[in-house]
C-alpha cells in the first residue's frame, strides 16, 4: 500500500486487470434504505500512497508506521527495499480513495458530491484513523444536500457523522431530538431512535450514555411529579377542595387511582422504556372527574383540578432539557472514557532524504 505517489486505480481479482476508479455517486435522490455494504467492497483495491503523508495526518498510522515505531508494520516498512504492502481489510475502498486524494493534495480528483453512504463510510474511516481534521475543508462540500435530512430517523447515521466531523450545528440539536424521541429496548439493552440502535450507527458510548441519562432523569421527574398528586390526595389532612367539600376530593382520588391503573403508572420500568414524548403524551391524556351538585350549578373542574399545575410542571421539565454540547465529547474525551489502549504519544517525524 505504501509509496510516495498515489494512484487512482483498483485491482479486480476477477479479471486481473487494472481499471480506473469509478466516479463517486452524486446526491441526486435519497440514499438507498438498504444498509448493506456495496458489492464493490468485496473486491480488493490497491492504492499507492506516501507513508510520510499518512503518518503526518493520522496518529494511528503514525503509531503503526512511524520512523521509531516498533510495530511489526513499521519494522517491515523500514526493511522493505521497495513498496510495502499493508492490508486494511475493513475499510470501504471508494470512501478511502476520496480521502486519500484529499490527503495527497490531488484536489482535482476529489469528488465534490457524494452519496450519503459514502459520507457515512468516510466518517468511519476518519474516526478510525483520526484524520477528520485533515479533510475538514471538504466536509461542508460533502455534506451539502444531506444536511436537510439530518433530523430524519432514516438518516440516523448523522449523529456519528456530525460527531466525527465536529459539526455542532447538527450534533447538538440532533442530540436533544433523540433524547425526546429515543426508546430503550430492554431485551437488547440498547437505545433506539427510529427503530435503529445508536450502536448500529456508530454513536460513541459516552454520547449514548449521556442521551440515556437525560431522558431517564426527565421521565423519572415527570413520574415523580405525577405520583405526588396521588400521595397528596391519599394522605390529605383536611380537605383539598377549595369549597371544602369532601366528596370532591373523593372523586378526584378515585379518578387518579383509575387513571394510574389504566396507564400503568405504577410500573415505572414500563415508562423508562418509552420515549419521552410518549410519556408526556400519556400523562397529558389523564382525565379527572370532578364534583357537581345535584342542580348542576356548581362544577369544581376549573377550581379544584390539579391537571393544569401538573401539565405545567411536565412542560417545564421538557423545556429544561438542553442539547448535548459537542465539546464534551471530543475525540480525546471519548477515548479517555472508553479506556482505549492508544495513549496518543507521538514521536517527532524525522525522515532522512533519499
KEBAFI-226757 format. One line per 5 residues: number of its first residue (from 1); for each residue x, y, z of C-alpha. Coordinates in nm, 4 decimals. Layout:
BEGIN
NUM = X Y Z; ...
END
This chain:
BEGIN
1 = 0.0000 0.0000 0.0000; 0.2749 0.2480 0.0877; 0.4820 0.4508 -0.1556; 0.5475 0.8158 -0.2382; 0.2765 0.8517 -0.5042
6 = -0.0955 0.7901 -0.5133; -0.2572 0.6023 -0.7990; -0.6331 0.6147 -0.8612; -0.6757 0.2517 -0.9591; -0.8344 -0.0604 -0.8223
11 = -0.7392 -0.4214 -0.8722; -1.0193 -0.6520 -0.9786; -0.9276 -1.0124 -0.8866; -1.1996 -1.1451 -1.1131; -1.0371 -1.0368 -1.4369
16 = -0.6890 -0.9441 -1.3150; -0.6948 -0.6054 -1.4863; -0.6167 -0.2630 -1.3504; -0.9110 -0.0301 -1.4102; -0.9786 0.3341 -1.3368
21 = -1.1632 0.4051 -1.0151; -1.5357 0.4734 -1.0642; -1.6828 0.8202 -1.0187; -1.8334 0.8968 -0.6806; -2.2092 0.8822 -0.6582
26 = -2.3991 1.2110 -0.6804; -2.6543 1.3445 -0.4354; -2.9390 1.3016 -0.6825; -3.2188 1.1342 -0.4902; -3.2057 0.9887 -0.1444
31 = -2.9658 0.7111 -0.0449; -3.0916 0.3551 -0.0582; -3.2572 0.2377 0.2603; -3.0596 -0.0860 0.2495; -2.7678 -0.0730 0.4917
36 = -2.5701 -0.3479 0.3155; -2.2173 -0.2785 0.2014; -2.1850 -0.2093 -0.1668; -2.0934 -0.5084 -0.3799; -1.7702 -0.3488 -0.4976
41 = -1.6284 -0.3500 -0.1469; -1.5856 -0.7262 -0.1696; -1.3116 -0.6751 -0.4265; -0.9506 -0.5895 -0.3474; -0.8345 -0.2375 -0.4151
46 = -0.4716 -0.1262 -0.4221; -0.3581 0.2302 -0.3546; -0.0084 0.3777 -0.3780; 0.0319 0.6352 -0.1029; 0.3029 0.8206 0.0841
51 = 0.3769 0.6682 0.4224; 0.5083 1.0050 0.5406; 0.1842 1.1786 0.4476; -0.0199 0.9116 0.6232; 0.1886 0.9484 0.9388
56 = 0.1604 1.3260 0.9315; -0.2213 1.3332 0.9132; -0.3076 1.0291 1.1225; -0.1871 0.9461 1.4761; -0.2995 0.5899 1.4152
61 = -0.0776 0.5456 1.1085; 0.1938 0.7340 1.2910; 0.1863 0.4844 1.5762; 0.1738 0.1977 1.3277; 0.4300 0.3165 1.0703
66 = 0.6288 0.5972 1.2321; 1.0092 0.6049 1.1940; 1.0701 0.4998 1.5551; 0.7696 0.2720 1.5906; 0.8392 -0.0844 1.6922
71 = 0.5139 -0.2162 1.5442; 0.5559 -0.5060 1.3042; 0.4303 -0.2940 1.0124; 0.6806 -0.0143 1.0808; 0.9713 -0.2572 1.1027
76 = 0.8706 -0.4223 0.7751; 0.8309 -0.0808 0.6073; 1.1835 0.0257 0.7100; 1.3272 -0.3058 0.5891; 1.1398 -0.3028 0.2571
81 = 1.3589 -0.2122 -0.0448; 1.0552 -0.1081 -0.2486; 0.6824 -0.0528 -0.1947; 0.5487 -0.2025 0.1242; 0.2006 -0.3541 0.1098
86 = -0.0296 -0.3023 0.4077; -0.3634 -0.4818 0.4132; -0.6648 -0.2928 0.5521; -0.9497 -0.5380 0.5431; -1.2480 -0.3466 0.6826
91 = -1.2251 -0.0055 0.5163; -1.4625 0.0943 0.2385; -1.2361 0.1455 -0.0662; -1.4412 0.4085 -0.2527; -1.4648 0.6301 0.0535
96 = -1.0975 0.5696 0.1341; -0.9943 0.6698 -0.2181; -1.1627 1.0102 -0.1890; -0.9939 1.0703 0.1452; -0.6541 0.9695 0.0056
101 = -0.6918 1.2194 -0.2776; -0.7501 1.4924 -0.0187; -0.4567 1.3867 0.1976; -0.2209 1.3809 -0.1022; -0.3418 1.7200 -0.2314
106 = -0.4821 1.5744 -0.5549; -0.7821 1.8034 -0.5243; -0.8773 1.7802 -0.8910; -0.9699 1.4162 -0.8263; -1.1680 1.4741 -0.5060
111 = -1.5441 1.4316 -0.5689; -1.7482 1.7409 -0.4836; -2.0715 1.5452 -0.4424; -2.1021 1.2080 -0.2760; -2.3726 0.9658 -0.1712
116 = -2.4913 0.9556 0.1879; -2.3485 0.6047 0.2143; -2.0063 0.7356 0.1109; -2.0364 1.0202 0.3622; -2.1024 0.7701 0.6408
121 = -1.8118 0.5474 0.5338; -1.5806 0.8499 0.5149; -1.6764 0.9362 0.8709; -1.5993 0.5806 0.9801; -1.2547 0.5929 0.8176
126 = -1.1746 0.9400 0.9529; -1.2761 0.8286 1.3008; -1.0805 0.5047 1.2777; -0.7583 0.6749 1.1676; -0.8255 1.0083 1.3449
131 = -0.7764 1.2159 1.0315; -1.1025 1.4159 1.0234; -0.9146 1.7444 1.0701; -0.7130 1.6792 0.7563; -1.0271 1.6639 0.5394
136 = -1.2211 1.9338 0.7269; -1.2100 2.1803 0.4378; -1.4107 1.9337 0.2258; -1.6735 1.8467 0.4850; -1.9039 2.1403 0.4076
141 = -1.8899 2.0480 0.0393; -1.9583 1.6792 0.1005; -2.2452 1.7418 0.3411; -2.4216 1.9876 0.1103; -2.7547 1.8356 0.0145
146 = -2.7566 1.5916 0.3068; -2.7906 1.8329 0.5996; -3.1600 1.8807 0.5250; -3.2153 1.5144 0.6172; -3.0092 1.5270 0.9369
151 = -3.3111 1.5182 1.1680; -3.4950 1.2350 0.9935; -3.4785 0.8918 1.1527; -3.3931 0.7298 0.8177; -3.0608 0.9166 0.8329
156 = -2.9658 0.8375 1.1904; -2.6011 0.7996 1.0812; -2.5902 1.1791 1.1013; -2.5292 1.1590 1.4757; -2.1988 0.9813 1.4168
161 = -2.1118 1.1905 1.1108; -2.1641 1.5173 1.2991; -1.9546 1.3909 1.5918; -1.6689 1.2737 1.3700; -1.6507 1.5899 1.1591
166 = -1.7199 1.8224 1.4553; -2.0476 1.9759 1.3344; -2.2167 2.1189 1.6456; -2.4983 2.2765 1.4400; -2.6154 1.9227 1.3639
171 = -2.4881 1.7240 1.6615; -2.6345 1.9406 1.9375; -2.9980 1.9828 1.8230; -2.9996 1.6237 1.6989; -2.8923 1.5014 2.0423
176 = -3.1944 1.6704 2.2029; -3.4273 1.5293 1.9387; -3.3029 1.1794 2.0196; -3.3472 1.2473 2.3925; -3.7131 1.3278 2.3250
181 = -3.7804 1.0514 2.0709; -3.5428 0.7696 2.1677; -3.6755 0.4456 2.3147; -3.4913 0.1891 2.5223; -3.5043 -0.1745 2.4149
186 = -3.4686 -0.3724 2.7349; -3.4166 -0.7072 2.5628; -3.1262 -0.5740 2.3567; -3.0081 -0.3303 2.6208; -2.9834 -0.0610 2.3555
191 = -3.1158 0.2873 2.2924; -3.3151 0.3118 1.9700; -3.4093 0.6060 1.7530; -3.6465 0.5459 1.4658; -3.6257 0.1729 1.5318
196 = -3.2472 0.1611 1.4863; -2.9898 0.1154 1.7590; -2.7498 0.4038 1.8167; -2.4768 0.1399 1.8496; -2.5560 0.0260 1.4957
201 = -2.4878 0.3726 1.3552; -2.1573 0.4042 1.5429; -2.2572 0.6672 1.8019; -1.9835 0.6682 2.0715; -2.0753 0.5079 2.4041
206 = -2.0300 0.8277 2.6115; -2.2766 1.0093 2.3831; -2.5296 0.7274 2.4107; -2.4891 0.7218 2.7889; -2.5444 1.0978 2.8132
211 = -2.8587 1.0803 2.5978; -2.9916 0.7880 2.8001; -2.9209 0.9707 3.1276; -3.1021 1.2861 3.0164; -3.4140 1.1007 2.9035
216 = -3.4197 0.8740 3.2106; -3.3856 1.1681 3.4511; -3.6647 1.3559 3.2732; -3.9002 1.0552 3.2733; -3.8356 0.9902 3.6426
221 = -3.9011 1.3572 3.7242; -4.2299 1.3507 3.5325; -4.3423 1.0331 3.7090; -4.2418 1.1720 4.0493; -4.4453 1.4860 3.9901
226 = -4.7439 1.2798 3.8783; -4.7312 1.0381 4.1723; -4.7094 1.3376 4.4053; -5.0772 1.4110 4.3476; -5.1798 1.0544 4.4236
231 = -4.9966 1.0778 4.7552; -5.1377 1.4248 4.8165; -5.4996 1.3162 4.7826; -5.4463 0.9789 4.9512; -5.2901 1.1240 5.2649
236 = -5.4511 1.4659 5.2801; -5.5232 1.6058 5.6214; -5.8379 1.8027 5.5877; -5.9997 1.8854 5.2541; -5.8165 1.9735 4.9323
241 = -6.1312 2.1109 4.7684; -6.1383 2.4903 4.7630; -6.5007 2.4743 4.8756; -6.4103 2.2211 5.1475; -6.6431 1.9579 5.0068
246 = -6.5023 1.6099 5.0906; -6.6907 1.4457 4.8042; -6.4817 1.6485 4.5596; -6.1577 1.5029 4.6999; -6.3019 1.1526 4.6869
251 = -6.3981 1.1865 4.3179; -6.0549 1.3231 4.2259; -5.8743 1.0493 4.4215; -6.0867 0.7814 4.2595; -6.0122 0.9290 3.9176
256 = -5.6388 0.9331 3.9871; -5.6373 0.5690 4.1008; -5.8326 0.4638 3.7940; -5.6049 0.6581 3.5566; -5.2921 0.5215 3.7231
261 = -5.4121 0.1655 3.6768; -5.5295 0.2334 3.3228; -5.1945 0.3802 3.2136; -4.9759 0.1565 3.4245; -4.8213 0.4478 3.6096
266 = -4.7401 0.2169 3.8974; -4.4936 0.0379 3.6652; -4.2035 0.2823 3.6318; -3.9924 0.0373 3.4321; -4.2537 0.0397 3.1566
271 = -4.2291 0.4166 3.1213; -3.8496 0.4144 3.1249; -3.8625 0.2080 2.8055; -4.0898 0.4563 2.6307; -3.9785 0.7696 2.4509
276 = -4.0010 1.0916 2.6475; -4.2589 1.2228 2.4008; -4.4726 0.9131 2.4604; -4.4511 0.9586 2.8362; -4.5584 1.3222 2.8092
281 = -4.8494 1.2295 2.5811; -4.9641 0.9585 2.8231; -4.9570 1.1945 3.1227; -5.1450 1.4645 2.9349; -5.4227 1.2194 2.8490
286 = -5.5124 1.1817 3.2175; -5.8750 1.2777 3.2787; -6.0353 1.3561 3.6139; -6.3990 1.3540 3.7318; -6.4995 1.6484 3.9474
291 = -6.7775 1.7186 4.1920; -7.1038 1.8690 4.0664; -7.4037 1.9362 4.2850; -7.7388 1.7855 4.2022; -7.8713 2.1035 4.0436
296 = -7.5714 2.1191 3.8129; -7.4946 2.4775 3.9102; -7.1632 2.4047 4.0849; -6.8762 2.2367 3.8941; -6.5344 2.2107 4.0581
301 = -6.3309 2.1296 3.7482; -6.1993 2.4827 3.6945; -6.1169 2.5412 4.0594; -6.0096 2.2051 4.2055; -5.8248 2.0441 3.9153
306 = -5.4541 1.9789 3.9683; -5.4041 1.8937 3.5990; -5.3020 2.2448 3.4788; -5.0389 2.2548 3.7516; -4.9131 1.9052 3.6669
311 = -4.9024 1.9754 3.2930; -4.7105 2.2975 3.3550; -4.4528 2.1028 3.5583; -4.4200 1.8452 3.2784; -4.3678 2.1196 3.0192
316 = -4.1046 2.2843 3.2390; -3.9145 1.9559 3.2734; -3.9093 1.9113 2.8957; -3.8114 2.2733 2.8328; -3.5198 2.2380 3.0736
321 = -3.3667 1.9549 2.8720; -3.0685 2.1018 2.6932; -2.8685 1.9887 2.3950; -2.5505 1.7892 2.4434; -2.2520 2.0149 2.3843
326 = -2.0201 1.8639 2.1271; -1.7125 1.9925 2.3099; -1.7927 1.7495 2.5941; -1.7447 1.4596 2.3568; -1.4284 1.5432 2.1693
331 = -1.2207 1.2573 2.0383; -0.9750 1.2767 2.3281; -1.2513 1.2800 2.5876; -1.4267 0.9818 2.4320; -1.1022 0.7832 2.4096
336 = -1.0307 0.8594 2.7741; -1.3777 0.7498 2.8870; -1.3746 0.4377 2.6752; -1.0356 0.3392 2.8120; -0.8662 0.2697 2.4822
341 = -0.5121 0.1437 2.4806; -0.3821 0.4129 2.2455; -0.2248 0.6814 2.4599; -0.1727 0.9362 2.1849; 0.2038 0.9772 2.2469
346 = 0.3589 1.0758 1.9169; 0.7255 1.0799 1.8350; 0.8626 1.3569 1.6091; 0.8829 1.2675 1.2428; 1.2385 1.2501 1.1185
351 = 1.2793 1.1237 0.7663; 1.6204 1.1148 0.6052; 1.6275 1.2477 0.2482; 1.6565 0.9779 -0.0139
END
